[in-house]
Amino acid sequence: MKKDLNVDTVFGFIKPEVDVHILGMSTIANILRDCGFKVIFAPADVMKAVENISKLNNAGLVNKWISDNHINVISFSYRLDPQEGCNYFCSFYHQISESKLLAKDGGSICKVSFAGLPDTCHLIKNQLGDQIIYFPGDETPIESLEKFGVPPQLYPKAFTFIHDYDRSLLDFAEKFIESEKYNNIGIPDHYGYPDCGTPKDSFLKRLDYCLKKQSLPMIRVHAGPYSPNRIEAIKEYQSWARQLARTRLLDVLSIGSSQLTQQHFGEDWEGLKNGGGVPVNSEIEYREIAQAAKPMLVRTYAGTNNVPWMAQMHERTLNISWHALSFWWFCQLDGRGDNTVLDNLKEHIETIKYIASTGKPLEPNVPHHFSFRGGDDVTYIVSAFLAAKTAKKYGIKHLILQNMLNTPKYTWGVEDIAKGRAMLRLVRKLEDNTFKVSLQTRAGLDYFSPDLEKAKVQLAAITAMMDDIEPENPNSPEIIHVVSYSEAVRLATPPIIEESIKITLGALKEYRLRKSLNLTVNTIENKDINERYCHLYEEASEAIDFLERNIPDLYTPQGLFRVYEMGFLPTPFIYDPDKKFPEATKWHTAIVDGEVKVVDENGKSINTLKRYKSILGL
């Protein structure tokens, strides 16, 4: 096999259809494109075929995809059960080998890689050895390119530099984790109000209590065990809920429900694949989980069809702490549901009206999903504002504004701070005596290293960054969604979740202490942050103003659909073989000086307002 690659090399990315995780694939694919390579993603029928590649028709379909696209490097991804991943990949590898598609047998494929959990990589290595390139998830961009054999002269410049701010956060975090101070963290006073743990409890009551006690942030965790035995999985999750409730560290338990729960709740699941997550399939099971979790508040994913009904069911079974809706997402667009994009928006608007009638908050699960699919940083901000203003229009009185940092994970910290501040300022302009906003921060979905000690450092570092978004506000962030440090390796169990919360609370306390002593970077006066913030705020403001002036009925399902369909919110990573959204997928993005921008064919940044005007021919 060739050691190094050239710009004529074609990369092919493939995964079993059952695994919906695409962020890692999309991220490395974009880096490879920035190097000048052509990247091909397997279509849905090929991904489905790879799940049972021993069938002759399925093998032929996979082989044809490889041959027709002249693929030279093929990368297989699977992020779920290690043994299943090993079985899928080894079957795939043996099939392409027997079909003489490898270069050693005269075929086009010179390199084969596998990206997945470290345990899966270990199982595959025991069978196939070092002839496979392994990506367990700990790789920097440069390390990934080195593994593939990309010549250094093709590396994007953005990945050869570490910003001083990021280095300072890691230095702080390394010393903090080494000190183990987090093991002595006290339990915050969040449970002392009369209705805590009762049917009358609510997020707003707990928030009000924590504000009075000055004990923010509230802590949310998204968790759930997976088991092929559905009943055992439900019982185990109830046990987890009771264990987490006893720690008194967690405010909101977010049920990591399965795709089947979201898409086929209450139906017969015989013959359907789960794909991970807690397989809740009855109202009784939801009620039992909520009871086991007391005095924690509970929330879960919205449905991907019958969305208004699912919201009503979550309200009566869970007394859900707040609802979350994804607007353009979790439908046909990303393969997570059966609704068309327009139908999804229509159902979500109807659901917002219902949520407003309950007085519960709404979390738009929106901007980071554009980032997952290659959207630029201005799109992140604009999409968040559009969702927030839509929520207010239809009666929501309290908004949970989620800010996912490190997305993509190669974003510089100064850009994350600037982006968060610009988004907050715009959305908070909507606040009045009928509409309030709570900031919820979290680490990026693929941020953590599979090296657990390194991941603990990363968790402490990203917690410190959260405090720099609004450094002069002692109550910000109001909510931290704690992503456990083990996420790159395995599902977080209650002991790991508890330790992750302690690291988060301890790092926040220690960083604020050091800040009070002027021992941290001054992010209020930092020139790089302020210049980025001003630029993002002005560009996003111009973009929003343009849309409000030029898109009729913008804050309706039809208006929000047109904004996406016409290409104002670019998603270059979306696989769109039927060309349903050619205007949204035609734009190119790249990481430029630590931020994601829309670029032309020469890699030059395109101003958002100028791009918007070109869409309408102005």
Disulfide bonds with the S-S distance in Angstrom:
none
